[in-house]
Amino acid sequence: MLVTRASKRPSPAERNEDRSRVQKSIEKSIDKAQQEEAFQELIKLIGFNGGKVPYGLVNKLVSNCKKMG
């Protein structure tokens, strides 16, 4: 059988699986980036306050992260 470009192309079901896999990967990357950003913000705030976590800081940071995501 002659192999043509059309026969090499994945089926629509395979393309949907690939698309969903890529979307999950992108979502994980975004979540990881948001976590890293929140951690860096926490480290900055701890540094500004002499190595201590101010009262209510973690709650504010969590609420800000929820608004962003």
LUMLUM-488221 format. One record per residue: residue in one letter; x, z, y of N, C-alpha, C in turn. Coordinates in pm, whole numbers, padded with zeros to 5 digits, always signed. Each point is the difference from the previous one (the first is absolute). Layout:
BEGIN
AXZYXZYXZY...
***
This chain:
BEGIN
M+00084+00000-00118-00084+00000+00118+00088+00000+00124L-00037-00083+00093+00074-00011+00124-00030+00120+00090V+00105+00068+00048-00019+00117+00085-00004-00047+00145T-00111+00027+00064-00016-00038+00140-00009+00124+00086R+00001-00021+00127-00008+00111+00094-00131+00078-00018A-00107-00068-00026-00130+00066-00016+00000+00092-00121S+00069-00037-00105+00000+00083-00120+00091+00122+00017K+00096-00004+00091+00088+00113+00025-00065+00105+00088R-00099-00040+00072-00063+00091+00095-00078+00109-00073P+00012+00126+00044-00072+00108-00069-00151-00013+00020S-00071+00058-00092-00146-00005+00007-00050+00088+00115P-00123-00020+00044-00054+00083+00108+00001+00149-00033A-00023+00035-00125+00002+00141-00040+00140+00058+00016E+00101-00077-00040+00138+00046+00015+00037+00014+00148R-00047-00092+00082+00029+00009+00144-00064+00123+00061N-00124+00034-00045-00066+00120+00051+00075+00126-00041E+00052+00001-00123+00078+00115-00046+00127+00015+00084D+00066-00112+00027+00121+00004+00081-00032+00049+00142R-00110-00047+00054-00040+00039+00135-00028+00150+00006S-00070+00052-00099-00031+00143-00001+00127+00082-00018R+00092-00048-00080+00128+00070-00019+00078+00005+00131V+00002-00110+00073+00070-00004+00128-00067+00092+00102Q-00133+00002+00003-00071+00088+00092+00028+00147-00028K+00006+00038-00128+00032+00138-00036+00142+00034+00044S+00090-00093-00016+00138+00023+00041+00010+00019+00151I-00073-00080+00074+00000+00011+00146-00060+00133+00043E-00109+00042-00064-00062+00129+00034+00095+00115-00028K+00072-00005-00111+00097+00104-00031+00111+00004+00104S+00044-00117+00043+00106-00008+00101-00047+00060+00132I-00122-00029+00038-00055+00054+00124-00014+00151-00008D-00049+00051-00114-00013+00144-00018+00136+00069+00007K+00099-00060-00063+00134+00058+00001+00056+00002+00142A-00021-00106+00075+00049-00006+00138-00069+00105+00087Q-00130+00021-00020-00071+00103+00076+00050+00139-00034Q+00029+00025-00128+00052+00129-00041+00137+00025+00061E+00085-00102-00001+00133+00014+00059-00008+00027+00149E-00091-00069+00068-00017+00021+00143-00048+00142+00030A-00093+00049-00079-00050+00137+00019+00110+00102-00026F+00080-00023-00103+00110+00091-00031+00102+00002+00113Q+00033-00116+00054+00095-00006+00111-00054+00073+00122E-00129-00014+00026-00063+00070+00112+00007+00151-00021L-00025+00045-00122+00008+00142-00032+00142+00053+00021I+00098-00074-00046+00140+00041+00017+00036+00009+00148K-00045-00096+00081+00026+00005+00145-00061+00125+00062L-00125+00027-00034-00068+00115+00058+00064+00132-00043I+00046+00007-00124+00070+00120-00046+00131+00015+00078G+00068-00110+00023+00125+00004+00076-00020+00045+00144F-00108-00042+00061-00028+00039+00138-00038+00148+00012N-00043+00061-00109-00047+00138+00005+00094+00098-00069G+00127-00031-00003+00098+00093-00054-00008+00020-00150G-00041-00097-00074-00004+00010-00146-00125+00065-00055K-00098+00024+00084-00124+00063-00045-00116-00097+00016V-00100+00018-00083-00121-00082+00009-00099+00075+00087P-00035-00055+00117-00097+00067+00087-00138+00011-00066Y-00073+00101+00041-00133+00026-00054-00090-00121+00023G-00064-00049-00103-00095-00111+00011+00063-00137+00003L+00132-00008-00004+00067-00130+00008-00032-00088-00120V+00002+00056-00117-00023-00080-00121-00143-00054+00000N-00097+00083+00043-00139-00048+00006-00015-00115+00097K+00066+00009+00115-00006-00109+00099+00065-00126-00054L+00113+00017-00068+00071-00114-00055-00084-00069-00108V-00063+00078-00084-00085-00056-00106-00119-00073+00059S-00063+00059+00101-00116-00066+00062+00041-00130+00069N+00117+00000+00064+00047-00124+00064+00029-00108-00104C+00054+00039-00113+00029-00097-00107-00128-00057-00058K-00102+00085-00013-00128-00048-00052-00065-00099+00096K+00016+00023+00131-00055-00093+00098+00069-00135-00008M+00133+00003-00022+00077-00124-00007-00036-00079-00125G-00023+00067-00110-00022-00068-00129-00140-00027-00023
***
